[in-house]
Amino acid sequence: MDLDDEGNRFEEFSRDVPYSLYCGAILAQYAEQNKGTWFSKDFTCFSGKPFHIVPGILREEMEKYLALLRQFDANFLKEHGKESSFG
């Protein structure tokens, strides 16, 4: 579920509440226990769609982006992903 125009969560459900679908992958490389580097890559499949249409488009949208997600192996994430440290 998206946020409203002021950046707040919707408190009441309605069929027109906007939804977005994001997908991506994260790779964690540990240098030592609980410390290391994240490589992450994500993208938006759709944004701001009213909830009542999401069930009708969800499968098609997910299948549309499957080929792109299949590229997201460890090498791809290291080359094209956002790098950040953790721990």
Secondary structure, DSSP 8 states (H G I E B T S, - for coil): ----TTS---SS--TT-EEEEEEEEEEEEEEETTEEEEEEEEEEEEEEEEGGGHHHHHHHHHHHHHHHHTT-SHHHHHHHSEEEEE-
